[in-house]
Structure formats: structure tokens, C-alpha cells
Amino acid sequence: MTIPAALHAALARPPSLTIALSGGIDSLTLSAAAAKVRGAAGVTLCHAVSPAVPAAATARVKDFATTWDLPLKLVDAGEFADPAYRANPVNRCYFCKSNLYGTLARMGPLVAAGTNTDDLTDYRPGLQAAAEHGVLHPFVEAQMSKSDVRALARALGLGDLAELPAAPCLASRIETGLRVEPADLVVIDRVETLLREVMGNITLRCRRLRGGWVVELDPLVYEDLSTQKRAAILTQVRQATDDGRAVDLRAYSRGSAFVHH
């Protein structure tokens, strides 16, 4: 397949390339494209293993690296040792990415991320950390949007991965200002994994808010649920959380755990 010329140039230019691989479709597609352009020896994949990273994402990364025969380094980015990150301020992502990119920069001089042009229209404090660490954004350089990335993923033969819904880190499910606790992240991952096994790979979030737990489902899926099915989901979630906090179910709303103070 033909990789867009601007992306090909952006991937071929650096003398070395370390890709921050989260397990989402953007970084997976970037890794596959880089492998096509540079060959397996010219790309190093780095994946941060953390309580905030879903177990399924780490498993996906390992499978991808094996399938594409690419070197993979698993790292602890160290964000849980950072009190500023654990306090979960509005710009929590900045502290997370600062720790991640600082760690990766020590492993390889040029780090690339899967940022696309759609990301530039949203509030993403992690982009500030990326700028401070000289992180490359090949998709942005090639003026590629999320839909362009998905199309490239299909062309590269990534199959079902091309349809992966967006899945920010698990800490994004915790309401701004509530401390990021690994135990809560374990519950969030457990609930989301449980529901995806039943409902498929749909957009869903398990959020930890001040009032308790809220599960959000793709609006179309949510509206189609019968009263009995909603009750069954709530029962499953109560059993999975098992902490006495209130549990609610509603349609997905982007950024609903994000609160300005």
C-alpha cells in the first residue's frame, strides 16, 4: 500500500525513532507505518505499563509487536510517584506525559507519538509536555485526521483494530480533584472489561465521581436497552465495584469526569 508522501517523509527523516505505543489505534497505526517505511530495525516501540493503562491495551501492544516483529520495551513511566499527578488536577495529563516522555527520551533521542490533527482542537495538556520534550507528531506533520488514521490502518491490514473506539487512560475516568488511586483504576478496568465481554467493543466508560460510580454507554446502545437489561447491567456493576458507593447508568458524554475548578 502507499503511505502518504508527507507521512513517509516524516517517518523516514529521523536517524532513529522510538514510538510511544499506548495500544490505541493512533499509535498502533503509526508503528505499522514506521515499520513499513524504516524496516523493523529502524523502529523501537515503548509501552508504559501502569495502573492507568488497561490490561487489554498492554496485551494488544504485545501481540502487535510479535505480529510485526518489532522490538518492544515495557517501561514504568513513574507517574504514580509524582504527587502532582496523583492529586488529579485539571492538567493531570501534563504530569503523566512529562513523566512518560522524560522516561522515553532517556531510551531513545527521538520519540514520536500518534497525535492527529483532531487532537489539536481539544484541551490536551499532554501536548504541552510533548512540546517540552521535543516529541514528534508525524500524523500532524502529514495533516492527517482521525478518519485518515483509521483509513491508513485498514490499508496497512490492521483489520478490526482500525475500528477500535477511542480509549484514554483509565485515570481520565476519575473526576478532576479526586486523588488517583490504583485500587479505583483496578475497579474501572474490571467493570469495562466485564461489560465489553458482554456488549462488544463499544464506546463505554466506568467513571469514579464524587457521588459514586457511573457507567456510560454509547448513546445509541444505551437508548436501545430495555428496562430489564439496564437493571441487569447495574447489578453487574454493583457486584464488580463492591464498595457500597452509588452506581448509575447513562449515555456516554465526552469529558464528563472533567471539572474546572
C-alpha positions as CSV (number, residue, x, y, z in Angstrom):
1,M,0.0,0.0,0.0
2,T,1.0,3.6,-0.5
3,I,1.8,5.6,2.6
4,P,1.0,9.3,2.1
5,A,4.2,11.1,0.9
6,A,4.2,13.6,3.8
7,L,3.9,10.9,6.4
8,H,6.5,8.8,4.6
9,A,8.9,11.8,4.8
10,A,8.2,12.5,8.4
11,L,8.9,8.8,9.4
12,A,12.0,8.4,7.2
13,R,13.7,11.6,8.2
14,P,14.8,10.9,11.9
15,P,18.1,8.9,12.2
16,S,16.3,6.9,15.0
17,L,12.7,6.6,16.0
18,T,11.2,5.5,19.3
19,I,7.4,5.3,19.2
20,A,5.3,5.8,22.4
21,L,2.8,3.0,21.9
22,S,-0.3,3.2,24.1
23,G,-2.2,0.4,22.4
24,G,-4.7,2.8,20.8
25,I,-5.4,2.9,17.1
26,D,-3.3,6.1,16.5
27,S,0.0,4.8,17.9
28,L,-0.6,1.3,16.5
29,T,-1.1,2.7,13.0
30,L,2.0,5.0,13.4
31,S,4.0,2.0,14.5
32,A,2.9,-0.1,11.5
33,A,3.5,2.8,9.1
34,A,7.0,3.3,10.6
35,A,7.8,-0.4,10.2
36,K,6.9,-0.2,6.5
37,V,9.0,2.9,5.9
38,R,12.0,2.2,8.1
39,G,12.0,-1.6,8.5
40,A,11.8,-3.4,11.8
41,A,15.4,-2.5,12.7
42,G,14.7,1.2,12.4
43,V,11.8,1.4,15.0
44,T,11.7,0.8,18.7
45,L,8.3,0.6,20.4
46,C,8.0,1.7,24.1
47,H,4.9,1.0,26.1
48,A,4.3,2.3,29.6
49,V,2.9,-0.4,32.0
50,S,0.9,1.4,34.6
51,P,-2.3,1.0,36.8
52,A,-3.8,3.6,34.5
53,V,-3.3,1.5,31.4
54,P,-6.0,-1.1,30.7
55,A,-4.7,-4.7,30.8
56,A,-6.2,-5.2,27.3
57,A,-4.1,-2.4,25.9
58,T,-0.9,-3.9,27.1
59,A,-1.9,-7.3,25.8
60,R,-2.7,-5.7,22.4
61,V,0.7,-4.0,22.3
62,K,2.5,-7.3,23.0
63,D,0.5,-9.1,20.3
64,F,1.2,-6.3,17.8
65,A,4.9,-6.2,18.4
66,T,5.1,-10.0,18.0
67,T,3.0,-9.9,14.8
68,W,5.0,-7.1,13.2
69,D,8.3,-8.5,14.6
70,L,9.2,-5.1,16.2
71,P,11.4,-4.6,19.3
72,L,9.2,-3.6,22.3
73,K,10.4,-2.1,25.6
74,L,8.0,-2.1,28.6
75,V,8.7,0.8,30.9
76,D,7.3,2.2,34.2
77,A,6.8,5.9,33.4
78,G,6.8,6.7,37.1
79,E,3.8,8.9,37.2
80,F,2.4,7.3,40.3
81,A,5.5,8.6,42.2
82,D,4.5,12.1,41.2
83,P,2.3,13.8,43.8
84,A,1.1,16.4,41.2
85,Y,-0.2,13.6,39.0
86,R,-1.9,11.7,41.9
87,A,-3.7,14.9,43.0
88,N,-5.6,14.8,39.7
89,P,-5.7,18.5,38.8
90,V,-7.3,19.8,35.6
91,N,-3.9,19.3,33.8
92,R,-3.2,15.8,35.2
93,C,-2.3,14.7,31.7
94,Y,0.6,17.1,31.6
95,F,2.3,15.5,34.6
96,C,1.6,12.0,33.2
97,K,3.1,12.8,29.8
98,S,6.0,14.6,31.4
99,N,7.0,11.5,33.2
100,L,6.4,9.3,30.2
101,Y,8.3,11.4,27.7
102,G,11.1,12.0,30.1
103,T,11.5,8.3,30.6
104,L,11.3,7.5,26.8
105,A,13.8,10.3,26.0
106,R,16.4,8.6,28.1
107,M,15.9,5.4,26.0
108,G,16.0,7.0,22.5
109,P,16.7,10.6,21.4
110,L,13.7,10.9,19.1
111,V,10.3,10.0,20.3
112,A,7.1,10.0,18.2
113,A,3.5,10.0,19.3
114,G,0.3,9.2,17.4
115,T,-1.2,12.6,17.8
116,N,-3.5,13.5,14.8
117,T,-5.0,16.9,13.8
118,D,-8.3,16.2,15.6
119,D,-6.4,16.1,18.8
120,L,-5.2,19.7,18.3
121,T,-8.8,21.0,18.6
122,D,-9.3,19.5,22.1
123,Y,-7.9,20.5,25.6
124,R,-4.9,18.3,25.8
125,P,-2.3,19.4,28.4
126,G,-0.2,16.4,27.4
127,L,0.7,18.2,24.2
128,Q,2.5,20.8,26.3
129,A,4.6,18.1,27.8
130,A,5.3,16.7,24.3
131,A,6.5,20.1,23.1
132,E,8.8,20.4,26.1
133,H,10.4,17.0,25.3
134,G,10.7,17.5,21.6
135,V,8.2,14.8,20.8
136,L,7.5,14.3,17.1
137,H,3.9,14.2,15.7
138,P,4.2,12.6,12.2
139,F,0.4,12.5,11.6
140,V,0.1,16.2,12.4
141,E,3.1,16.9,10.1
142,A,1.2,15.0,7.4
143,Q,-2.1,16.8,8.2
144,M,-3.8,13.5,9.0
145,S,-7.1,13.4,11.0
146,K,-8.5,10.6,13.0
147,S,-10.5,9.3,10.0
148,D,-7.3,9.5,7.9
149,V,-5.5,7.4,10.5
150,R,-8.3,4.8,10.5
151,A,-8.2,4.6,6.7
152,L,-4.5,4.1,6.8
153,A,-4.9,1.4,9.5
154,R,-7.3,-0.5,7.2
155,A,-4.9,-0.1,4.3
156,L,-2.0,-1.4,6.4
157,G,-4.0,-4.6,7.2
158,L,-4.7,-3.9,10.9
159,G,-8.2,-5.3,10.5
160,D,-10.6,-4.9,13.4
161,L,-8.0,-2.7,15.2
162,A,-8.9,0.1,12.7
163,E,-12.3,0.3,14.4
164,L,-11.1,0.5,18.0
165,P,-13.0,3.2,19.8
166,A,-11.0,5.9,21.5
167,A,-9.9,4.8,24.9
168,P,-8.0,7.4,27.0
169,C,-6.1,6.2,30.1
170,L,-8.1,4.9,33.0
171,A,-7.2,7.9,35.1
172,S,-9.3,10.0,32.8
173,R,-12.4,8.3,34.3
174,I,-11.7,9.8,37.8
175,E,-13.4,13.1,38.4
176,T,-11.0,16.1,38.5
177,G,-9.7,16.7,42.0
178,L,-10.3,13.2,43.3
179,R,-7.0,11.5,44.1
180,V,-5.9,8.9,41.5
181,E,-5.9,5.6,43.4
182,P,-4.6,2.4,41.8
183,A,-7.4,0.5,43.5
184,D,-10.1,2.6,41.8
185,L,-8.3,2.0,38.4
186,V,-8.4,-1.7,39.0
187,V,-12.2,-1.5,39.5
188,I,-12.6,0.7,36.4
189,D,-10.7,-1.8,34.3
190,R,-12.6,-4.7,35.8
191,V,-16.0,-3.1,35.0
192,E,-15.1,-2.0,31.5
193,T,-13.6,-5.4,30.6
194,L,-16.7,-7.2,32.0
195,L,-19.1,-5.1,30.0
196,R,-17.1,-5.3,26.8
197,E,-17.2,-9.1,27.1
198,V,-21.0,-8.9,27.1
199,M,-21.6,-5.9,24.8
200,G,-18.7,-6.0,22.4
201,N,-16.1,-3.3,21.6
202,I,-18.4,-0.3,22.1
203,T,-17.7,3.1,23.5
204,L,-18.1,2.9,27.2
205,R,-16.7,4.4,30.4
206,C,-16.8,3.5,34.0
207,R,-16.3,6.8,35.9
208,R,-15.4,7.4,39.5
209,L,-17.2,10.6,40.5
210,R,-17.8,12.3,43.9
211,G,-21.2,10.8,44.0
212,G,-20.1,7.2,43.3
213,W,-19.7,5.1,40.2
214,V,-21.3,6.0,36.8
215,V,-21.2,3.7,33.7
216,E,-21.7,5.5,30.4
217,L,-22.5,3.6,27.2
218,D,-22.6,4.6,23.6
219,P,-25.8,6.7,23.3
220,L,-27.4,4.5,20.6
221,V,-26.7,1.4,22.6
222,Y,-28.0,3.0,25.8
223,E,-31.2,4.1,24.2
224,D,-31.8,0.5,22.8
225,L,-31.5,-1.1,26.2
226,S,-34.7,-2.5,27.8
227,T,-35.5,-1.6,31.4
228,Q,-34.6,-5.2,32.4
229,K,-31.2,-5.0,30.6
230,R,-30.4,-1.7,32.3
231,A,-31.2,-3.3,35.6
232,A,-29.0,-6.3,34.8
233,I,-26.1,-4.1,33.9
234,L,-26.4,-2.1,37.1
235,T,-26.5,-5.3,39.1
236,Q,-23.3,-6.5,37.4
237,V,-21.6,-3.2,38.1
238,R,-22.6,-3.2,41.8
239,Q,-21.1,-6.7,42.1
240,A,-17.9,-5.6,40.4
241,T,-17.4,-2.4,42.4
242,D,-18.5,-4.0,45.7
243,D,-17.8,-0.9,47.8
244,G,-21.3,0.4,48.7
245,R,-21.0,3.5,46.6
246,A,-23.9,4.5,44.4
247,V,-24.0,3.2,40.9
248,D,-25.7,4.9,37.9
249,L,-26.0,4.2,34.2
250,R,-26.3,6.8,31.5
251,A,-25.4,7.7,27.9
252,Y,-21.8,8.5,27.2
253,S,-20.8,12.1,27.4
254,R,-17.3,13.1,26.4
255,G,-15.2,14.5,29.3
256,S,-17.9,14.1,31.9
257,A,-15.3,13.4,34.6
258,F,-13.5,16.6,33.8
259,V,-14.3,19.5,36.1
260,H,-12.9,23.0,36.0
261,H,-12.1,24.5,39.4
